[in-house]
Amino acid sequence: MRKLGDTNVCNKTVALRVDLNVPVKDGKVLDDSRIIAIIPTLEYLKKQKSKTVLISHFGRPEPGIIDEKFSLLPVAKRLEKIFNTKVPLFQSLNEVNFDSDISLIENIRFLPGEVNNDPDLSGQLSNLADVFVFDAFGTSHRSHASTFGAIKSSQVSCAGLLLEEEADALSKAMHSEETPTLSIVGGSKVSSKLEVIKSLLHVSNEVLTGGGITNTFLKASGNNIGTSLCEDSMIEHAKELLATSKILLPEEVVVSKSIESIESRVCGIDGVEDDEMILDQILSPKASEKISNAEKIIWNGPVGVFEKEPFSKGTQELAESIASSNAYSLAGGGETLLAIKMFIDKSHISYCSTGGGAFLEFMEGKALPSLSALGFKF
């Protein structure tokens, strides 16, 4: 993969595609983790005396329509505070100049050619600066003008430091020989994680499931799951995966009559009543031992409705167990990162990926368009 450290950016102008799609409320950034993540790349470029214009999307506006609620203005203001410098926000590509060390182009998805990878827009983006640097792992699974077309059409393009770090961490998780390896896959639907689970079964000794995914596996095992979320269409797929003897299911679960109820009880997986739903699962002694003995842990998804206090214990115990283990741990996905933020110190996880969909597709073994365009070998 073409890397920033191997590219001449000294005294150059740089167009830097980043992922600044952060939560914003009332004009203020609620979580600046993705902004903080690009600081190493920006500091490197500053030391090289380069001038940088940032490119990012924000939300999903209708192409061609300027909608104030999807403006990157709050992000520009947050950047100004972080770097203690004025960060101009250009309303169009025609306005772009490099008078400032750091500047920002308004939401790239306002432009009608972005999402469909229009070659004209790709060419405009590649011609903005001397070097096009891609550092937005979270969007690397999209073949858009700013995430694929501009990389391909630029005379000089390379990966930023964050992208390089992401690719190294995910490659290590998927291809290293460390064993035993435990993967944790939570979420509501087996269908959305089926290929991830299949892929992880090849590199893991066991896969511990959570959330609605577990419910489907429990039903496939012959257990009563009451009114729990379940995908009946995936039962046969679940049975095939169970036949590998690598799926690690809970022994006890937390049930309630309603997700809104404050009343709940713990029962064995064979003790769920017809009018109850599974909303959390207890970390079994066997699962705790697997985490403790693991050399490598890959974690995507909570094991329960952790945002609600009665059903947060399972995900909290899981997070704490992973944090206290000596394993190399890789975590990814928005809900996973939120759980880490809620329950443990992020520094106790070896690497937290900034990608959601991109993280999952990498885990599935898919080639990500942006990384392919930069020469990454999957």
JOTATA-V816825 format. One record per residue. N is the residue number from 0. RES is the residue in one letter. NEAR is the number of other C-alpha atoms within 10 Angstrom. Layout:
N,RES,NEAR  N,RES,NEAR
//
This chain:
0,M,14  1,R,18  2,K,17  3,L,22  4,G,12  5,D,9  6,T,14  7,N,12  8,V,23  9,C,14  10,N,14  11,K,16  12,T,21  13,V,24  14,A,26  15,L,27  16,R,26  17,V,26  18,D,24  19,L,25  20,N,20  21,V,18  22,P,16  23,V,17  24,K,9  25,D,8  26,G,14  27,K,13  28,V,17  29,L,11  30,D,11  31,D,17  32,S,13  33,R,18  34,I,18  35,I,12  36,A,18  37,I,20  38,I,16  39,P,13  40,T,18  41,L,21  42,E,12  43,Y,16  44,L,23  45,K,17  46,K,11  47,Q,14  48,K,15  49,S,20  50,K,24  51,T,26  52,V,25  53,L,21  54,I,22  55,S,21  56,H,24  57,F,21  58,G,15  59,R,12  60,P,19  61,E,13  62,P,16  63,G,12  64,I,11  65,I,16  66,D,12  67,E,9  68,K,14  69,F,20  70,S,21  71,L,25  72,L,21  73,P,17  74,V,24  75,A,23  76,K,18  77,R,17  78,L,21  79,E,16  80,K,12  81,I,13  82,F,13  83,N,9  84,T,14  85,K,15  86,V,22  87,P,22  88,L,22  89,F,17  90,Q,16  91,S,13  92,L,15  93,N,9  94,E,9  95,V,17  96,N,16  97,F,16  98,D,10  99,S,13  100,D,18  101,I,24  102,S,25  103,L,23  104,I,22  105,E,25  106,N,26  107,I,24  108,R,24  109,F,23  110,L,19  111,P,15  112,G,19  113,E,23  114,V,18  115,N,14  116,N,19  117,D,16  118,P,16  119,D,14  120,L,21  121,S,23  122,G,18  123,Q,17  124,L,22  125,S,26  126,N,16  127,L,19  128,A,22  129,D,20  130,V,25  131,F,30  132,V,32  133,F,32  134,D,27  135,A,28  136,F,30  137,G,22  138,T,28  139,S,28  140,H,25  141,R,19  142,S,18  143,H,23  144,A,28  145,S,35  146,T,29  147,F,24  148,G,25  149,A,30  150,I,27  151,K,20  152,S,19  153,S,21  154,Q,12  155,V,17  156,S,25  157,C,26  158,A,32  159,G,27  160,L,22  161,L,21  162,L,26  163,E,20  164,E,16  165,E,21  166,A,21  167,D,11  168,A,18  169,L,21  170,S,14  171,K,15  172,A,22  173,M,20  174,H,9  175,S,12  176,E,12  177,E,17  178,T,15  179,P,17  180,T,26  181,L,27  182,S,27  183,I,24  184,V,23  185,G,24  186,G,21  187,S,22  188,K,19  189,V,27  190,S,14  191,S,12  192,K,19  193,L,18  194,E,17  195,V,20  196,I,22  197,K,14  198,S,16  199,L,24  200,L,19  201,H,11  202,V,20  203,S,21  204,N,18  205,E,21  206,V,24  207,L,21  208,T,26  209,G,29  210,G,27  211,G,24  212,I,25  213,T,30  214,N,28  215,T,27  216,F,27  217,L,22  218,K,19  219,A,19  220,S,14  221,G,9  222,N,15  223,N,18  224,I,23  225,G,19  226,T,16  227,S,23  228,L,18  229,C,22  230,E,18  231,D,12  232,S,11  233,M,17  234,I,18  235,E,13  236,H,16  237,A,24  238,K,16  239,E,11  240,L,17  241,L,17  242,A,9  243,T,10  244,S,11  245,K,16  246,I,20  247,L,22  248,L,22  249,P,21  250,E,16  251,E,18  252,V,24  253,V,24  254,V,29  255,S,24  256,K,20  257,S,16  258,I,17  259,E,9  260,S,10  261,I,12  262,E,11  263,S,19  264,R,13  265,V,16  266,C,17  267,G,14  268,I,20  269,D,14  270,G,15  271,V,24  272,E,16  273,D,12  274,D,13  275,E,20  276,M,22  277,I,31  278,L,28  279,D,29  280,Q,29  281,I,23  282,L,23  283,S,16  284,P,11  285,K,13  286,A,20  287,S,16  288,E,12  289,K,19  290,I,25  291,S,15  292,N,16  293,A,22  294,E,18  295,K,25  296,I,27  297,I,24  298,W,23  299,N,26  300,G,23  301,P,30  302,V,32  303,G,28  304,V,23  305,F,21  306,E,14  307,K,14  308,E,9  309,P,22  310,F,25  311,S,22  312,K,21  313,G,24  314,T,28  315,Q,21  316,E,16  317,L,22  318,A,24  319,E,16  320,S,18  321,I,25  322,A,21  323,S,13  324,S,19  325,N,18  326,A,23  327,Y,20  328,S,24  329,L,21  330,A,24  331,G,22  332,G,21  333,G,16  334,E,17  335,T,23  336,L,20  337,L,14  338,A,20  339,I,24  340,K,12  341,M,14  342,F,17  343,I,18  344,D,12  345,K,16  346,S,10  347,H,17  348,I,21  349,S,17  350,Y,19  351,C,20  352,S,23  353,T,24  354,G,23  355,G,19  356,G,18  357,A,22  358,F,25  359,L,19  360,E,18  361,F,21  362,M,21  363,E,18  364,G,14  365,K,13  366,A,16  367,L,21  368,P,19  369,S,27  370,L,25  371,S,16  372,A,22  373,L,19  374,G,14  375,F,16  376,K,8  377,F,12
//
